[in-house]
C-alpha cells in the first residue's frame, strides 16, 4: 500500500538550511540541487514509519491544489515554502505551510494553511507547534521543528509535470524529520522525477520562524 502511494512520483524532500545568513550552498540551483531518485524518497518515508513515536501516524501529511501553494508563494518577498511540524491536542501530526523570506522570516496571513488544504488560526498554529516541540517526537526526530524549500523547486514540481495537486509526505533523512512532496496530474498520476533537500533546519531555539516564537 505504501509503495503504491508513491507510484511514479516527482518527489521533493524538503528542509531548511543551517542559518538565516547562509541559506544556500555555493552555486545553488534549486531544481538541480534537490533532485533525487524515487528509491531515496521511499527510503525517507520508510525511515519515518520505522521510528515513528506513534506508529498509527500516516506518512501522508495531505494533498492540496497546486494553485493553493502558488498563492502562498505569490506574496511579496516570498522565496521559500516553510513547513512546520505541528501536533494537535488529540496527538495528530500536521504539516503547516507558510511563505518565508530570503532572510528566514515567516510571511504570516490571517489563516495558516495545512498540507491537507484546510486552514487554522495563527493562535492554533502556534499552539500546535509548541505541542510538537514539547512532545517525544521532537527529540526522536532530531529536534527539528520545520523544513523549507525554495519556491523555484516547488514551481518546477508543478510546471515540469503538469501537476494540478501537490501531495506532502512525512519522512526522515539521517534521523531528522523532513517532508517529501509529489506532483500529481489531473488524472491522479504522480510524476516520475524527484527532487530532495538533504540539509536540515536549525533547532527550535536558533533562528526560529515567527510561528515558533
N, C-alpha and C positions, 0 to 999 in steps of 0.2 A: 504493500500500500504506500509506504513512504517513498519507495523508488518510483512508483507511478506518479506521485505528486510532482516529481521533478521533470518527468517526461524528457523532452529535448529542450532544455531551458537555457535562456540567456540569464545568467545569474550574477548578481553584484553583491559581493560580501563587503559590508560597509563598516568602517571605523574611523575615528578621528585621529589626528596626528598629535605628536607629543606636546607641543607648546603652541600658544597663540602666535608667538613670534616666528616660529619655524614650522608652519603647517604643511609645506610641500617640499619634497626632496628635490635636489638639483636636477634640472631637465625634465621635471614632472609634466607628463601628458596624461590628463585624467582618464582618457579612454584606454590608451595603450598600457598604462601603468597597472591598471586594475584587472586586466584580462586574465582569466584562469580557465581551467578545464572543468567540465561537469563533474568529473571524478573528485576534484578538490572540493567542490561545493557540497557534494554528497557526504564527503568526509566531515566537513564542518558541521553539518546538521546532525550527523550521526554522533559526533562528539558531544553536542549539546544534549541529545537524548540520553547518552550513556552516563553523564554526570549530573543530570537534572536533579535539583533538590526536591522537586515534586514531579515524579515520573509521569503524572497524568497531563502535564503541560503539553499542548500541541506545539509542534515545531512551526506551524503556520501562524504568523502573527496577524495576518489579514490580507485582503485583496481589495483594492480600490481603483477607481478610474484614473487613468494616466493624466487626464485633464486636472484632477484634483491636486496631484503633485506638481504639475506645471504651474498651477495657480499659486501654490505655496512658494515656489521658487521665482515667481514673476515680480515679487515686491522689490522696491529699490534696495540696492546693496546686498541682495541675496547672492551668495557664492556657493554655499554648501547646504545640503539637506541634513539636519541633525536629527537623530533618532534616539529618544530617551527610553530606557527600560523602566517600567513602572509596574507597581503591584497594587491592585485594588484591595478594598477591605475584605473581600472574600478570598484573597490569596491568588487571584488570577493574574498572570503576567501579560502586560500590554506593551505596545511599541507606539510612542507618541512622536509625531513629526512636526518639526518647525524649521524655518529657514534660519541660516546662520551667516553672519558677515565674514569677510576675509580675516578679521582680527578676533574671531571666536565669540562674537556676541549673538545671542538669540534675537530674532525678529519676531516678537510676540503679537498675536492677534487676539480678538475678543474670545474666540473659541480655539481650542487646541485639537488638531486632527489626529485621530488614531489610524493605525495601519489598516484597520478594517473599514475605514470610511466614516465612522461615527465621530462625534466631537464631544469634548468635555470642557468645563470651565477651567480657567487658569488656576484657580484655587484648588480644584480637584486634581489637576495635573501635578501641581507642586506637592500635594499630599501623597499621591501615589508614588512619585519619585522618592520622597522621603521614606515611604514604606519599603520600597525596594532597597534603598541604601541601608536600611536598618535590618534587613532580612538575612537569613543564612545564605540566600542565593548570591548576595552581593560579594561576599568573600569567596564563595565556592566558584564563582565565575570570574575571578581575577580582579575584584574590586573595581569593576568598570560600570559606569552609570549611563554612558551614552556612546553612540557611534555617529560618524558622519561621512558623507561622500560629496565630491564636487558635482555641481549641477550639470556640468558638461557630460559627465559619465552617466548621470541619470537620464539626461536628454538622449544620449546615444542608445540607451536601452529602449527608449520609446521609438525614436525615429528610424534607427537602422533595422528594426524588426517589425515595424508597423504595429506596435503594441497599443492596444486600447485600454489595457488594465495593467497594473503592477501588483505583484504578489510578494509579500515580505515573509521570510522565514527566520526563526531564531536559530543561531548557530554559535559555535565556539571555535576559536582558532588559537592553538597553543594554550588552551585553558582559559582564555579570555572570551567573554560573551561578545558577540557581534551579530550581524544580521546578513542575510543573503536576499537579493532582490531579483525577481524574474519578470520579464516582459511577456505579456500574454496577448495574442491576437484576438480579433473579434470572433473568431471561430473557436476560441478556447484553447489554442495550441501555444505552449511555451516554446520560446525560440531556442536557437542552437549555438549561440556564442555566449561566452562567460567573462565577467569582469569581477575583480576582487581587490580589496584594500586590506593588506595584512598588518598594517600598523594600528596600534591601539590608542584609544583616547586617554587623557590624563585621569588620575583617580579623582574621587569626589571632591577632595579638598584643594585641588590645583586647577586653576583656570576654569572654574565652574561656569557653565552656561547660566543664564538668568533664571531659568526654571528650576535649577538645582540649588539656588541660593536662598 
